Amino acid sequence: MIFIKNLTHKIKTIIKPTQKKNWEDQALILSAKSIMNSSTWTEVPDLSNPKWLQEKEFSVYSQFGDDGIIQFLINLLNLKKNGKFIEFGVADYFESNTHFLLINNRWEGFVMDGDKKNMNILKSSPIFWKYNLKAKSEFITRENIQSLLKSSTFDKIELLHIDLDGNDYWIIESLDLNIFNPDILILEYNAVFGADKFISIPYDHKFSRFDSHYSGKYFGASLSALNYIAEKKGYYFIGCNSAGNNAYFILNKYMSKIPKINISEGYQSAGFREARNKNGELIYTDTNEEINALDGMSVINVITNKKEII
């Protein structure tokens, strides 16, 4: 584990965040390959450990350690080399969870974001013509998501990642995942909502994260709520990344290969501080302070479908 963390640190110090974006950085890619070729990383960990996924983390283009988790999972599940993925809520795609998957594994992809400027940046990047990637600018709602996904023209995908900072639960609920049957489902959860509550923001097709609350922490759904809908769709929970924002689910058919993780044990609190004050400034508060800022805001209990007050 120390070996992997040291190499991960090297990856992060090779390129500075202020430098010009390098969409296909060979130094970063080679460092990642060094990790993936190490016996420490390829060794299958104790899968009964609720935090075992975090042992495989490294970051090339993902915001946190999800690049490593994804690479380990596709190898452990023996997913085909010419796989397909869909990710939406990608901004300009430079910092995303499938960027490395695209260039390292040459999977075919379809990505979406609500900001047309973001998609134009992606389409003007070198990776857009070098790799088999489709991009669409669209504000995603539960009314249009199914037709948007069909526009990918994919009939089967191996990975689906949903990161909308908003109506995530309601979008997932409206999806017919049987059409694409993704093996891996990555869902962003709001750690501020805790591990035990089955709650989501109410559905609003025009939802805007910072318009809804100045802190930017009123969005999405709790881990338990997402687990509830994922299980109804035929998936089970296997863990979270160490940053505490992405949860991993896989198809029930893999139950004999990878054990299900209990939500209370696998839940990871957020390790980042992004809350804002009323002036839009970062205030570096922890999760307990962030939930206090949401006092009086309404959420929906997805089990009872009734409104609750934070």
Phi and psi restraints in degrees (value plus and minus 20) as a CYANA .aco file:
   2 ILE   PHI     -83.2   -43.2
   2 ILE   PSI     -60.0   -20.0
   3 PHE   PHI     -77.6   -37.6
   3 PHE   PSI     -68.1   -28.1
   4 ILE   PHI     -84.6   -44.6
   4 ILE   PSI     -62.9   -22.9
   5 LYS   PHI     -82.3   -42.3
   5 LYS   PSI     -58.7   -18.7
   6 ASN   PHI     -84.7   -44.7
   6 ASN   PSI     -63.4   -23.4
   7 LEU   PHI     -87.0   -47.0
   7 LEU   PSI     -57.4   -17.4
   8 THR   PHI     -81.6   -41.6
   8 THR   PSI     -60.3   -20.3
   9 HIS   PHI     -82.1   -42.1
   9 HIS   PSI     -59.4   -19.4
  10 LYS   PHI     -82.4   -42.4
  10 LYS   PSI     -61.4   -21.4
  11 ILE   PHI     -78.6   -38.6
  11 ILE   PSI     -66.0   -26.0
  12 LYS   PHI     -89.9   -49.9
  12 LYS   PSI     -43.6    -3.6
  13 THR   PHI    -115.2   -75.2
  13 THR   PSI     -24.7    15.3
  14 ILE   PHI     -88.6   -48.6
  14 ILE   PSI     -59.8   -19.8
  15 ILE   PHI    -145.6  -105.6
  15 ILE   PSI     112.7   152.7
  16 LYS   PHI    -107.4   -67.4
  16 LYS   PSI     124.2   164.2
  17 PRO   PHI     -78.6   -38.6
  17 PRO   PSI     -46.9    -6.9
  18 THR   PHI    -102.4   -62.4
  18 THR   PSI     -30.4     9.6
  19 GLN   PHI     -93.9   -53.9
  19 GLN   PSI     142.6   182.6
  20 LYS   PHI     -80.1   -40.1
  20 LYS   PSI     121.3   161.3
  21 LYS   PHI     -82.2   -42.2
  21 LYS   PSI     108.6   148.6
  22 ASN   PHI    -132.5   -92.5
  22 ASN   PSI      84.7   124.7
  23 TRP   PHI     -93.5   -53.5
  23 TRP   PSI     -34.4     5.6
  24 GLU   PHI    -164.3  -124.3
  24 GLU   PSI      42.4    82.4
  25 ASP   PHI     -95.7   -55.7
  25 ASP   PSI      91.4   131.4
  26 GLN   PHI     -87.6   -47.6
  26 GLN   PSI     -53.0   -13.0
  27 ALA   PHI     -84.4   -44.4
  27 ALA   PSI     -63.4   -23.4
  28 LEU   PHI     -83.3   -43.3
  28 LEU   PSI     -64.2   -24.2
  29 ILE   PHI     -84.8   -44.8
  29 ILE   PSI     -62.6   -22.6
  30 LEU   PHI     -85.6   -45.6
  30 LEU   PSI     -57.7   -17.7
  31 SER   PHI     -84.1   -44.1
  31 SER   PSI     -60.0   -20.0
  32 ALA   PHI     -85.4   -45.4
  32 ALA   PSI     -61.2   -21.2
  33 LYS   PHI     -83.4   -43.4
  33 LYS   PSI     -54.0   -14.0
  34 SER   PHI     -81.6   -41.6
  34 SER   PSI     -62.0   -22.0
  35 ILE   PHI     -82.8   -42.8
  35 ILE   PSI     -68.0   -28.0
  36 MET   PHI     -88.3   -48.3
  36 MET   PSI     -40.3    -0.3
  37 ASN   PHI    -110.9   -70.9
  37 ASN   PSI     -25.0    15.0
  38 SER   PHI     -99.1   -59.1
  38 SER   PSI     125.6   165.6
  39 SER   PHI     -85.9   -45.9
  39 SER   PSI     -49.0    -9.0
  40 THR   PHI     -83.3   -43.3
  40 THR   PSI     -62.1   -22.1
  41 TRP   PHI     -98.6   -58.6
  41 TRP   PSI     -57.9   -17.9
  42 THR   PHI     -95.6   -55.6
  42 THR   PSI     -39.3     0.7
  43 GLU   PHI     -84.8   -44.8
  43 GLU   PSI     112.9   152.9
  44 VAL   PHI     -93.6   -53.6
  44 VAL   PSI     103.8   143.8
  45 PRO   PHI     -98.2   -58.2
  45 PRO   PSI    -198.3  -158.3
  46 ASP   PHI     -91.4   -51.4
  46 ASP   PSI      84.6   124.6
  47 LEU   PHI     -93.0   -53.0
  47 LEU   PSI     -27.0    13.0
  48 SER   PHI    -104.9   -64.9
  48 SER   PSI     -32.0     8.0
  49 ASN   PHI     -92.5   -52.5
  49 ASN   PSI      99.4   139.4
  50 PRO   PHI     -83.3   -43.3
  50 PRO   PSI     -34.1     5.9
  51 LYS   PHI    -132.8   -92.8
  51 LYS   PSI       3.7    43.7
  52 TRP   PHI     -83.6   -43.6
  52 TRP   PSI     -50.8   -10.8
  53 LEU   PHI     -77.9   -37.9
  53 LEU   PSI     -55.9   -15.9
  54 GLN   PHI     -87.6   -47.6
  54 GLN   PSI     -39.4     0.6
  55 GLU   PHI     -89.7   -49.7
  55 GLU   PSI     -36.3     3.7
  56 LYS   PHI    -126.3   -86.3
  56 LYS   PSI      -9.8    30.2
  57 GLU   PHI     -92.1   -52.1
  57 GLU   PSI     121.0   161.0
  58 PHE   PHI    -177.0  -137.0
  58 PHE   PSI     140.7   180.7
  59 SER   PHI    -147.8  -107.8
  59 SER   PSI     106.8   146.8
  60 VAL   PHI    -130.3   -90.3
  60 VAL   PSI     -81.3   -41.3
  61 TYR   PHI    -139.3   -99.3
  61 TYR   PSI     -29.6    10.4
  62 SER   PHI     -93.9   -53.9
  62 SER   PSI     131.9   171.9
  63 GLN   PHI     -83.3   -43.3
  63 GLN   PSI     -60.5   -20.5
  64 PHE   PHI    -140.1  -100.1
  64 PHE   PSI    -162.2  -122.2
  65 GLY   PHI    -111.9   -71.9
  65 GLY   PSI      -0.3    39.7
  66 ASP   PHI     -91.1   -51.1
  66 ASP   PSI     -44.7    -4.7
  67 ASP   PHI     -75.7   -35.7
  67 ASP   PSI     -65.5   -25.5
  68 GLY   PHI     -87.4   -47.4
  68 GLY   PSI     -62.2   -22.2
  69 ILE   PHI     -79.9   -39.9
  69 ILE   PSI     -66.6   -26.6
  70 ILE   PHI     -82.5   -42.5
  70 ILE   PSI     -64.9   -24.9
  71 GLN   PHI     -81.9   -41.9
  71 GLN   PSI     -61.5   -21.5
  72 PHE   PHI     -87.1   -47.1
  72 PHE   PSI     -61.2   -21.2
  73 LEU   PHI     -85.2   -45.2
  73 LEU   PSI     -62.7   -22.7
  74 ILE   PHI     -87.3   -47.3
  74 ILE   PSI     -47.3    -7.3
  75 ASN   PHI     -97.3   -57.3
  75 ASN   PSI     -62.8   -22.8
  76 LEU   PHI     -84.5   -44.5
  76 LEU   PSI     -57.2   -17.2
  77 LEU   PHI    -106.6   -66.6
  77 LEU   PSI     -23.1    16.9
  78 ASN   PHI      36.3    76.3
  78 ASN   PSI      27.6    67.6
  79 LEU   PHI     -98.4   -58.4
  79 LEU   PSI     129.0   169.0
  80 LYS   PHI     -84.5   -44.5
  80 LYS   PSI     132.6   172.6
  81 LYS   PHI     -88.0   -48.0
  81 LYS   PSI     -52.2   -12.2
  82 ASN   PHI    -119.2   -79.2
  82 ASN   PSI      33.4    73.4
  83 GLY   PHI     -97.7   -57.7
  83 GLY   PSI     157.1   197.1
  84 LYS   PHI    -152.0  -112.0
  84 LYS   PSI     129.2   169.2
  85 PHE   PHI    -158.9  -118.9
  85 PHE   PSI     136.7   176.7
  86 ILE   PHI    -150.9  -110.9
  86 ILE   PSI     111.3   151.3
  87 GLU   PHI    -155.1  -115.1
  87 GLU   PSI     111.2   151.2
  88 PHE   PHI    -151.7  -111.7
  88 PHE   PSI     128.7   168.7
  89 GLY   PHI      69.4   109.4
  89 GLY   PSI      28.5    68.5
  90 VAL   PHI    -122.7   -82.7
  90 VAL   PSI     -19.2    20.8
  91 ALA   PHI      34.4    74.4
  91 ALA   PSI    -147.8  -107.8
  92 ASP   PHI    -112.5   -72.5
  92 ASP   PSI     -14.4    25.6
  93 TYR   PHI      61.5   101.5
  93 TYR   PSI     -30.4     9.6
  94 PHE   PHI     -80.9   -40.9
  94 PHE   PSI     -72.2   -32.2
  95 GLU   PHI    -119.7   -79.7
  95 GLU   PSI      75.9   115.9
  96 SER   PHI    -171.1  -131.1
  96 SER   PSI     148.4   188.4
  97 ASN   PHI    -108.0   -68.0
  97 ASN   PSI     -25.4    14.6
  98 THR   PHI    -138.4   -98.4
  98 THR   PSI     -20.0    20.0
  99 HIS   PHI     -77.9   -37.9
  99 HIS   PSI     -69.9   -29.9
 100 PHE   PHI     -87.3   -47.3
 100 PHE   PSI     -57.5   -17.5
 101 LEU   PHI     -79.6   -39.6
 101 LEU   PSI     -59.9   -19.9
 102 LEU   PHI     -82.6   -42.6
 102 LEU   PSI     -69.9   -29.9
 103 ILE   PHI    -105.3   -65.3
 103 ILE   PSI     -48.6    -8.6
 104 ASN   PHI    -102.1   -62.1
 104 ASN   PSI     -62.1   -22.1
 105 ASN   PHI    -123.2   -83.2
 105 ASN   PSI     -29.4    10.6
 106 ARG   PHI      35.6    75.6
 106 ARG   PSI      18.2    58.2
 107 TRP   PHI     -92.5   -52.5
 107 TRP   PSI     134.3   174.3
 108 GLU   PHI    -106.2   -66.2
 108 GLU   PSI     117.6   157.6
 109 GLY   PHI    -155.9  -115.9
 109 GLY   PSI     140.5   180.5
 110 PHE   PHI    -156.8  -116.8
 110 PHE   PSI     102.7   142.7
 111 VAL   PHI    -147.2  -107.2
 111 VAL   PSI     133.4   173.4
 112 MET   PHI    -159.4  -119.4
 112 MET   PSI     129.6   169.6
 113 ASP   PHI    -172.5  -132.5
 113 ASP   PSI     130.7   170.7
 114 GLY   PHI     -96.6   -56.6
 114 GLY   PSI     -33.5     6.5
 115 ASP   PHI    -119.8   -79.8
 115 ASP   PSI      96.6   136.6
 116 LYS   PHI     -82.6   -42.6
 116 LYS   PSI     -54.5   -14.5
 117 LYS   PHI     -80.8   -40.8
 117 LYS   PSI     -60.4   -20.4
 118 ASN   PHI     -81.1   -41.1
 118 ASN   PSI     -65.1   -25.1
 119 MET   PHI     -88.7   -48.7
 119 MET   PSI     -51.0   -11.0
 120 ASN   PHI     -88.0   -48.0
 120 ASN   PSI     -56.6   -16.6
 121 ILE   PHI     -81.7   -41.7
 121 ILE   PSI     -66.3   -26.3
 122 LEU   PHI     -80.7   -40.7
 122 LEU   PSI     -65.9   -25.9
 123 LYS   PHI     -87.1   -47.1
 123 LYS   PSI     -40.5    -0.5
 124 SER   PHI    -113.2   -73.2
 124 SER   PSI     -21.1    18.9
 125 SER   PHI    -102.5   -62.5
 125 SER   PSI     138.6   178.6
 126 PRO   PHI     -87.7   -47.7
 126 PRO   PSI     -46.2    -6.2
 127 ILE   PHI     -92.5   -52.5
 127 ILE   PSI     -38.0     2.0
 128 PHE   PHI     -90.3   -50.3
 128 PHE   PSI     -51.9   -11.9
 129 TRP   PHI    -115.0   -75.0
 129 TRP   PSI     -41.7    -1.7
 130 LYS   PHI     -98.0   -58.0
 130 LYS   PSI     -44.6    -4.6
 131 TYR   PHI    -148.0  -108.0
 131 TYR   PSI     144.4   184.4
 132 ASN   PHI    -106.9   -66.9
 132 ASN   PSI      62.8   102.8
 133 LEU   PHI    -148.8  -108.8
 133 LEU   PSI     111.5   151.5
 134 LYS   PHI    -129.0   -89.0
 134 LYS   PSI     125.1   165.1
 135 ALA   PHI    -158.2  -118.2
 135 ALA   PSI     121.6   161.6
 136 LYS   PHI    -160.2  -120.2
 136 LYS   PSI     116.3   156.3
 137 SER   PHI    -118.1   -78.1
 137 SER   PSI      96.8   136.8
 138 GLU   PHI    -183.1  -143.1
 138 GLU   PSI     116.6   156.6
 139 PHE   PHI     -99.6   -59.6
 139 PHE   PSI      99.7   139.7
 140 ILE   PHI    -107.1   -67.1
 140 ILE   PSI     110.8   150.8
 141 THR   PHI    -149.3  -109.3
 141 THR   PSI     149.7   189.7
 142 ARG   PHI     -92.4   -52.4
 142 ARG   PSI     -36.4     3.6
 143 GLU   PHI     -99.0   -59.0
 143 GLU   PSI     -48.9    -8.9
 144 ASN   PHI    -132.4   -92.4
 144 ASN   PSI     -26.6    13.4
 145 ILE   PHI     -81.6   -41.6
 145 ILE   PSI     -61.3   -21.3
 146 GLN   PHI     -84.5   -44.5
 146 GLN   PSI     -62.8   -22.8
 147 SER   PHI     -89.4   -49.4
 147 SER   PSI     -53.2   -13.2
 148 LEU   PHI     -84.7   -44.7
 148 LEU   PSI     -62.8   -22.8
 149 LEU   PHI     -87.0   -47.0
 149 LEU   PSI     -56.2   -16.2
 150 LYS   PHI     -84.8   -44.8
 150 LYS   PSI     -46.5    -6.5
 151 SER   PHI     -89.1   -49.1
 151 SER   PSI     -31.6     8.4
 152 SER   PHI     -87.6   -47.6
 152 SER   PSI     -42.9    -2.9
 153 THR   PHI      48.1    88.1
 153 THR   PSI     -11.1    28.9
 154 PHE   PHI     -97.8   -57.8
 154 PHE   PSI     123.1   163.1
 155 ASP   PHI    -128.6   -88.6
 155 ASP   PSI     -29.4    10.6
 156 LYS   PHI    -176.4  -136.4
 156 LYS   PSI     114.4   154.4
 157 ILE   PHI    -149.3  -109.3
 157 ILE   PSI     137.6   177.6
 158 GLU   PHI    -117.5   -77.5
 158 GLU   PSI     -43.3    -3.3
 159 LEU   PHI    -164.5  -124.5
 159 LEU   PSI     114.5   154.5
 160 LEU   PHI    -147.5  -107.5
 160 LEU   PSI     106.1   146.1
 161 HIS   PHI    -143.0  -103.0
 161 HIS   PSI     104.9   144.9
 162 ILE   PHI    -136.4   -96.4
 162 ILE   PSI      99.3   139.3
 163 ASP   PHI    -165.0  -125.0
 163 ASP   PSI      66.4   106.4
 164 LEU   PHI    -128.7   -88.7
 164 LEU   PSI     -31.1     8.9
 165 ASP   PHI      34.9    74.9
 165 ASP   PSI      18.6    58.6
 166 GLY   PHI    -187.7  -147.7
 166 GLY   PSI    -125.5   -85.5
 167 ASN   PHI    -104.2   -64.2
 167 ASN   PSI      11.1    51.1
 168 ASP   PHI     -70.8   -30.8
 168 ASP   PSI     -69.1   -29.1
 169 TYR   PHI     -79.4   -39.4
 169 TYR   PSI     -66.9   -26.9
 170 TRP   PHI     -89.6   -49.6
 170 TRP   PSI     -51.4   -11.4
 171 ILE   PHI     -86.8   -46.8
 171 ILE   PSI     -66.1   -26.1
 172 ILE   PHI     -82.8   -42.8
 172 ILE   PSI     -62.1   -22.1
 173 GLU   PHI     -79.1   -39.1
 173 GLU   PSI     -56.1   -16.1
 174 SER   PHI    -101.4   -61.4
 174 SER   PSI     -32.6     7.4
 175 LEU   PHI     -96.8   -56.8
 175 LEU   PSI     119.2   159.2
 176 ASP   PHI    -118.1   -78.1
 176 ASP   PSI      70.9   110.9
 177 LEU   PHI     -91.5   -51.5
 177 LEU   PSI     -34.3     5.7
 178 ASN   PHI     -83.8   -43.8
 178 ASN   PSI     -42.4    -2.4
 179 ILE   PHI     -87.5   -47.5
 179 ILE   PSI     -60.6   -20.6
 180 PHE   PHI    -126.0   -86.0
 180 PHE   PSI     -44.0    -4.0
 181 ASN   PHI      28.3    68.3
 181 ASN   PSI      32.4    72.4
 182 PRO   PHI     -84.1   -44.1
 182 PRO   PSI     118.6   158.6
 183 ASP   PHI     -92.9   -52.9
 183 ASP   PSI     -58.2   -18.2
 184 ILE   PHI    -137.1   -97.1
 184 ILE   PSI     111.7   151.7
 185 LEU   PHI    -142.5  -102.5
 185 LEU   PSI      98.1   138.1
 186 ILE   PHI    -130.5   -90.5
 186 ILE   PSI     102.5   142.5
 187 LEU   PHI    -144.5  -104.5
 187 LEU   PSI     112.2   152.2
 188 GLU   PHI     -99.7   -59.7
 188 GLU   PSI     110.8   150.8
 189 TYR   PHI    -135.8   -95.8
 189 TYR   PSI     139.2   179.2
 190 ASN   PHI    -118.7   -78.7
 190 ASN   PSI      83.6   123.6
 191 ALA   PHI     -84.9   -44.9
 191 ALA   PSI     -41.9    -1.9
 192 VAL   PHI     -81.9   -41.9
 192 VAL   PSI     -48.3    -8.3
 193 PHE   PHI     -97.9   -57.9
 193 PHE   PSI     -23.2    16.8
 194 GLY   PHI      61.0   101.0
 194 GLY   PSI    -197.9  -157.9
 195 ALA   PHI    -113.4   -73.4
 195 ALA   PSI     -49.0    -9.0
 196 ASP   PHI    -117.1   -77.1
 196 ASP   PSI     -45.5    -5.5
 197 LYS   PHI    -101.1   -61.1
 197 LYS   PSI     119.4   159.4
 198 PHE   PHI    -117.2   -77.2
 198 PHE   PSI      52.0    92.0
 199 ILE   PHI    -148.6  -108.6
 199 ILE   PSI     134.5   174.5
 200 SER   PHI    -164.1  -124.1
 200 SER   PSI     138.1   178.1
 201 ILE   PHI     -83.6   -43.6
 201 ILE   PSI     132.5   172.5
 202 PRO   PHI     -83.6   -43.6
 202 PRO   PSI     131.2   171.2
 203 TYR   PHI     -89.5   -49.5
 203 TYR   PSI     113.3   153.3
 204 ASP   PHI    -165.7  -125.7
 204 ASP   PSI      92.0   132.0
 205 HIS   PHI     -85.6   -45.6
 205 HIS   PSI     -33.0     7.0
 206 LYS   PHI    -129.9   -89.9
 206 LYS   PSI       0.2    40.2
 207 PHE   PHI     -75.7   -35.7
 207 PHE   PSI     114.2   154.2
 208 SER   PHI    -150.8  -110.8
 208 SER   PSI     104.3   144.3
 209 ARG   PHI     -75.1   -35.1
 209 ARG   PSI     -72.6   -32.6
 210 PHE   PHI    -102.8   -62.8
 210 PHE   PSI     -40.0     0.0
 211 ASP   PHI     -92.2   -52.2
 211 ASP   PSI     -49.7    -9.7
 212 SER   PHI     -97.0   -57.0
 212 SER   PSI     -52.8   -12.8
 213 HIS   PHI    -180.3  -140.3
 213 HIS   PSI     113.8   153.8
 214 TYR   PHI     -77.6   -37.6
 214 TYR   PSI     -48.8    -8.8
 215 SER   PHI     -89.1   -49.1
 215 SER   PSI     -44.8    -4.8
 216 GLY   PHI      58.3    98.3
 216 GLY   PSI     -12.5    27.5
 217 LYS   PHI    -124.9   -84.9
 217 LYS   PSI     -15.6    24.4
 218 TYR   PHI    -120.9   -80.9
 218 TYR   PSI      73.1   113.1
 219 PHE   PHI    -184.9  -144.9
 219 PHE   PSI     142.2   182.2
 220 GLY   PHI      43.7    83.7
 220 GLY   PSI    -167.3  -127.3
 221 ALA   PHI    -164.8  -124.8
 221 ALA   PSI     142.9   182.9
 222 SER   PHI     -95.0   -55.0
 222 SER   PSI     143.4   183.4
 223 LEU   PHI     -82.1   -42.1
 223 LEU   PSI     -61.2   -21.2
 224 SER   PHI     -84.5   -44.5
 224 SER   PSI     -57.0   -17.0
 225 ALA   PHI     -84.8   -44.8
 225 ALA   PSI     -63.5   -23.5
 226 LEU   PHI     -88.1   -48.1
 226 LEU   PSI     -56.0   -16.0
 227 ASN   PHI     -85.0   -45.0
 227 ASN   PSI     -58.6   -18.6
 228 TYR   PHI     -79.1   -39.1
 228 TYR   PSI     -67.4   -27.4
 229 ILE   PHI     -96.0   -56.0
 229 ILE   PSI     -53.0   -13.0
 230 ALA   PHI     -84.1   -44.1
 230 ALA   PSI     -61.6   -21.6
 231 GLU   PHI     -84.2   -44.2
 231 GLU   PSI     -56.7   -16.7
 232 LYS   PHI     -86.0   -46.0
 232 LYS   PSI     -44.5    -4.5
 233 LYS   PHI    -111.9   -71.9
 233 LYS   PSI     -20.7    19.3
 234 GLY   PHI      77.3   117.3
 234 GLY   PSI       5.2    45.2
 235 TYR   PHI    -144.3  -104.3
 235 TYR   PSI     139.8   179.8
 236 TYR   PHI    -155.5  -115.5
 236 TYR   PSI     135.9   175.9
 237 PHE   PHI    -103.0   -63.0
 237 PHE   PSI     114.2   154.2
 238 ILE   PHI    -144.5  -104.5
 238 ILE   PSI     -19.2    20.8
 239 GLY   PHI     120.3   160.3
 239 GLY   PSI     155.8   195.8
 240 CYS   PHI    -144.1  -104.1
 240 CYS   PSI     140.3   180.3
 241 ASN   PHI     -94.5   -54.5
 241 ASN   PSI     145.5   185.5
 242 SER   PHI     -93.1   -53.1
 242 SER   PSI     -38.2     1.8
 243 ALA   PHI     -93.7   -53.7
 243 ALA   PSI     -44.0    -4.0
 244 GLY   PHI      61.5   101.5
 244 GLY   PSI      23.0    63.0
 245 ASN   PHI    -156.8  -116.8
 245 ASN   PSI     -40.8    -0.8
 246 ASN   PHI    -138.5   -98.5
 246 ASN   PSI     112.3   152.3
 247 ALA   PHI    -131.8   -91.8
 247 ALA   PSI     125.5   165.5
 248 TYR   PHI    -133.7   -93.7
 248 TYR   PSI     112.8   152.8
 249 PHE   PHI    -152.4  -112.4
 249 PHE   PSI     127.2   167.2
 250 ILE   PHI    -153.8  -113.8
 250 ILE   PSI     142.2   182.2
 251 LEU   PHI     -78.4   -38.4
 251 LEU   PSI     125.9   165.9
 252 ASN   PHI     -77.9   -37.9
 252 ASN   PSI     -43.3    -3.3
 253 LYS   PHI     -85.4   -45.4
 253 LYS   PSI     -35.5     4.5
 254 TYR   PHI    -112.7   -72.7
 254 TYR   PSI     -13.2    26.8
 255 MET   PHI     -77.0   -37.0
 255 MET   PSI     -54.3   -14.3
 256 SER   PHI     -96.3   -56.3
 256 SER   PSI     -35.8     4.2
 257 LYS   PHI    -116.8   -76.8
 257 LYS   PSI     -62.3   -22.3
 258 ILE   PHI    -149.4  -109.4
 258 ILE   PSI     102.3   142.3
 259 PRO   PHI     -91.0   -51.0
 259 PRO   PSI     132.6   172.6
 260 LYS   PHI     -91.1   -51.1
 260 LYS   PSI     122.1   162.1
 261 ILE   PHI    -126.0   -86.0
 261 ILE   PSI     115.9   155.9
 262 ASN   PHI     -87.2   -47.2
 262 ASN   PSI     115.7   155.7
 263 ILE   PHI     -78.0   -38.0
 263 ILE   PSI     -65.8   -25.8
 264 SER   PHI     -84.6   -44.6
 264 SER   PSI     -48.9    -8.9
 265 GLU   PHI    -107.6   -67.6
 265 GLU   PSI     -53.3   -13.3
 266 GLY   PHI    -107.3   -67.3
 266 GLY   PSI     -35.5     4.5
 267 TYR   PHI     -77.7   -37.7
 267 TYR   PSI     116.9   156.9
 268 GLN   PHI    -142.2  -102.2
 268 GLN   PSI     102.4   142.4
 269 SER   PHI     -88.8   -48.8
 269 SER   PSI     139.3   179.3
 270 ALA   PHI     -89.9   -49.9
 270 ALA   PSI     113.9   153.9
 271 GLY   PHI    -123.6   -83.6
 271 GLY   PSI      -6.9    33.1
 272 PHE   PHI    -145.6  -105.6
 272 PHE   PSI     138.8   178.8
 273 ARG   PHI    -148.1  -108.1
 273 ARG   PSI      81.6   121.6
 274 GLU   PHI    -141.4  -101.4
 274 GLU   PSI     -14.2    25.8
 275 ALA   PHI     -85.5   -45.5
 275 ALA   PSI     129.1   169.1
 276 ARG   PHI    -138.0   -98.0
 276 ARG   PSI     138.9   178.9
 277 ASN   PHI    -112.6   -72.6
 277 ASN   PSI    -194.5  -154.5
 278 LYS   PHI     -88.6   -48.6
 278 LYS   PSI     -33.4     6.6
 279 ASN   PHI    -113.0   -73.0
 279 ASN   PSI     -17.1    22.9
 280 GLY   PHI      61.3   101.3
 280 GLY   PSI      -6.7    33.3
 281 GLU   PHI    -114.3   -74.3
 281 GLU   PSI     122.7   162.7
 282 LEU   PHI     -83.1   -43.1
 282 LEU   PSI     116.6   156.6
 283 ILE   PHI    -140.1  -100.1
 283 ILE   PSI     -20.6    19.4
 284 TYR   PHI      34.0    74.0
 284 TYR   PSI      25.6    65.6
 285 THR   PHI    -111.3   -71.3
 285 THR   PSI     138.6   178.6
 286 ASP   PHI    -109.8   -69.8
 286 ASP   PSI    -200.0  -160.0
 287 THR   PHI     -80.5   -40.5
 287 THR   PSI     -60.7   -20.7
 288 ASN   PHI     -82.0   -42.0
 288 ASN   PSI     -60.8   -20.8
 289 GLU   PHI     -90.4   -50.4
 289 GLU   PSI     -53.5   -13.5
 290 GLU   PHI     -87.4   -47.4
 290 GLU   PSI     -58.9   -18.9
 291 ILE   PHI     -88.9   -48.9
 291 ILE   PSI     -52.0   -12.0
 292 ASN   PHI     -84.9   -44.9
 292 ASN   PSI     -53.3   -13.3
 293 ALA   PHI     -86.8   -46.8
 293 ALA   PSI     -42.0    -2.0
 294 LEU   PHI    -112.6   -72.6
 294 LEU   PSI     -10.8    29.2
 295 ASP   PHI     -74.1   -34.1
 295 ASP   PSI     106.2   146.2
 296 GLY   PHI      75.3   115.3
 296 GLY   PSI     -30.2     9.8
 297 MET   PHI     -96.4   -56.4
 297 MET   PSI     127.3   167.3
 298 SER   PHI    -115.7   -75.7
 298 SER   PSI     124.3   164.3
 299 VAL   PHI    -154.7  -114.7
 299 VAL   PSI     148.2   188.2
 300 ILE   PHI    -131.1   -91.1
 300 ILE   PSI     108.5   148.5
 301 ASN   PHI     -97.1   -57.1
 301 ASN   PSI      94.7   134.7
 302 VAL   PHI     -94.2   -54.2
 302 VAL   PSI     -32.7     7.3
 303 ILE   PHI    -101.8   -61.8
 303 ILE   PSI     -68.6   -28.6
 304 THR   PHI    -111.7   -71.7
 304 THR   PSI     -35.1     4.9
 305 ASN   PHI      41.0    81.0
 305 ASN   PSI       9.2    49.2
 306 LYS   PHI    -133.1   -93.1
 306 LYS   PSI     132.7   172.7
 307 LYS   PHI     -95.5   -55.5
 307 LYS   PSI     120.2   160.2
 308 GLU   PHI    -148.3  -108.3
 308 GLU   PSI     139.0   179.0
 309 ILE   PHI    -131.8   -91.8
 309 ILE   PSI     109.9   149.9
